[in-house]
């Protein structure tokens, strides 16, 4: 079984409220810190300047 599949099976076998809360907190912190959203020194996307039709 591939490694991620093992994590899924482990998670199902060890369902705990504190584990779910820990995962949620880690996700929220990652979102707030913008962790893992871009490459070092590079933006993920250019700034959105609107659609060409909307600028007319």
MIMI-556541 format. One record per residue (C-alpha): x, y, z. Coordinates in nm, 4 decimals. Example, Ala and Ser with C-alpha at 12.3 -4.5 7.8 and 13.67 -1.06 7.14 Angstrom:
BEGIN
atom X: 1.2300	Y: -0.4500	Z: 0.7800 $
atom X: 1.3670	Y: -0.1060	Z: 0.7140 $
//
This chain:
BEGIN
atom X: 0.0000	Y: 0.0000	Z: 0.0000 $
atom X: 0.1389	Y: 0.3455	Z: -0.0860 $
atom X: 0.2428	Y: 0.5618	Z: 0.2047 $
atom X: -0.0568	Y: 0.8021	Z: 0.1926 $
atom X: -0.2919	Y: 0.5012	Z: 0.1993 $
atom X: -0.1314	Y: 0.3867	Z: 0.5226 $
atom X: -0.2049	Y: 0.7259	Z: 0.6777 $
atom X: -0.5714	Y: 0.6983	Z: 0.5776 $
atom X: -0.6019	Y: 0.3538	Z: 0.7319 $
atom X: -0.4231	Y: 0.4685	Z: 1.0490 $
atom X: -0.6516	Y: 0.7724	Z: 1.0724 $
atom X: -0.9667	Y: 0.5607	Z: 1.0370 $
atom X: -0.8384	Y: 0.3181	Z: 1.3002 $
atom X: -0.7502	Y: 0.6039	Z: 1.5410 $
atom X: -1.0444	Y: 0.8439	Z: 1.5135 $
atom X: -1.0166	Y: 1.0849	Z: 1.8032 $
atom X: -1.1657	Y: 1.4289	Z: 1.8577 $
atom X: -0.8309	Y: 1.5769	Z: 1.9661 $
atom X: -0.6687	Y: 1.4493	Z: 1.6457 $
atom X: -0.9358	Y: 1.6176	Z: 1.4319 $
atom X: -0.8939	Y: 1.9407	Z: 1.6289 $
atom X: -0.5158	Y: 1.9224	Z: 1.5893 $
atom X: -0.5510	Y: 1.8816	Z: 1.2114 $
atom X: -0.7922	Y: 2.1770	Z: 1.1933 $
atom X: -0.5594	Y: 2.4002	Z: 1.3983 $
atom X: -0.2596	Y: 2.3067	Z: 1.1823 $
atom X: -0.4597	Y: 2.3847	Z: 0.8672 $
atom X: -0.5774	Y: 2.7218	Z: 1.0021 $
atom X: -0.2233	Y: 2.8182	Z: 1.1059 $
atom X: -0.0894	Y: 2.7191	Z: 0.7627 $
atom X: -0.3542	Y: 2.9321	Z: 0.5935 $
atom X: -0.2884	Y: 3.2336	Z: 0.8152 $
atom X: 0.0895	Y: 3.2056	Z: 0.7701 $
atom X: 0.0401	Y: 3.1341	Z: 0.3977 $
atom X: 0.2743	Y: 2.8432	Z: 0.4471 $
atom X: 0.3370	Y: 2.6371	Z: 0.1340 $
atom X: 0.1500	Y: 2.8684	Z: -0.1013 $
atom X: 0.4425	Y: 2.9882	Z: -0.3119 $
atom X: 0.7959	Y: 2.9107	Z: -0.4166 $
atom X: 1.0854	Y: 3.0829	Z: -0.2475 $
atom X: 1.1161	Y: 3.4296	Z: -0.3992 $
atom X: 0.8330	Y: 3.3740	Z: -0.6508 $
atom X: 0.4664	Y: 3.4639	Z: -0.6460 $
atom X: 0.2169	Y: 3.1899	Z: -0.7099 $
atom X: 0.0196	Y: 3.4049	Z: -0.9546 $
atom X: 0.0442	Y: 3.7510	Z: -1.0969 $
atom X: -0.1865	Y: 4.0143	Z: -0.9487 $
atom X: -0.5381	Y: 3.9906	Z: -1.0938 $
atom X: -0.6095	Y: 4.3061	Z: -1.2917 $
atom X: -0.9627	Y: 4.2210	Z: -1.4018 $
atom X: -1.1026	Y: 4.0672	Z: -1.7143 $
atom X: -1.0230	Y: 4.2353	Z: -2.0472 $
atom X: -1.3956	Y: 4.2811	Z: -2.1301 $
atom X: -1.4609	Y: 4.4428	Z: -1.7904 $
atom X: -1.1912	Y: 4.7046	Z: -1.8496 $
atom X: -1.3645	Y: 4.8538	Z: -2.1570 $
//
